[in-house]
């Protein structure tokens, strides 16, 4: 009817119907757009649904919590948004018994990543351990230590569903041309000075006398990242320099064209040694570290003797373990005391415990007792695992090896 009137000579009725038609058309357009937007939004939501069941915000928060430092956060978020199953990697030298920084903290971090759909690759760096003179450079001993470390993680509660262990020697020998061409390209695009600045990744100083093998090491570790197609470098802060070398390598146009995206660096903090002034645990000093198969009385003794100044949080290893090991895994800590000493108290956040410790409401002795009990509970499954069969024999062998650096 409106169309018929629109074709007739204009009059008041026609103008009125024209206005009605325009309003009707506008309403239809709004309704159509709203329905279309709703469908698009629903489609977008369905597309963003992640296999983990977690939202992007949830995954970013969990993954980001691992790192003391993240380079860059925007890149990490974009990676998690666009890639349903990115690859994270960590390389480890089989170099002796495993302490809780490698054992418990690593298991916590890997479980967080795999929970968010990340595939984790452990690069068992046997050739690297030989280059760095670990186990005296004996590859047979290094392999045994590597097997032992995998057994520790298996017993420590690491979810291995989306975890893969790859041995450097085996993998490199499968694709030697790809690997060594990459190592040589990295080496020719960096000065000796730049490579030597990475010496700290091996526990060396820039000024230390180093064999030529240890000059080769950083270029190889940098190559590992691209060889494994890793999206995330999830190593400790002590490995930061070589991870930055990998990002710098992609400033080169040819490398950028081939590998496209710089790896995200997600560096976890280094756990302090038990003694005053020790920035990190040391395998060569057994009293500076808690090992994964230490007996309960050894754990209690080491923690009792540990540096833990009253009311001081900074550079306090016991507070460090409380934060990064206990609250990171359990989310709480029970302090058991007699009534005359204040009675039992359960802390459900590290911040609350820190405040009481600073104020002197929590004594170092009470904190140490609670920390020893919590860590012993985490280590008990590992101790049981190594009490019989192949794991027992493996541990006996590893304990007989002399730790070298």
Beta strands, then each sheet from edge to edge (+ up, - down):
strand 1: 69-71
strand 2: 87-92
strand 3: 119-124
strand 4: 163-167
strand 5: 232-233
strand 6: 264-267
strand 7: 333-335
strand 8: 345-347
sheet 1: 1+ 6- 5- 2- 3- 4-
sheet 2: 7+ 8-
end
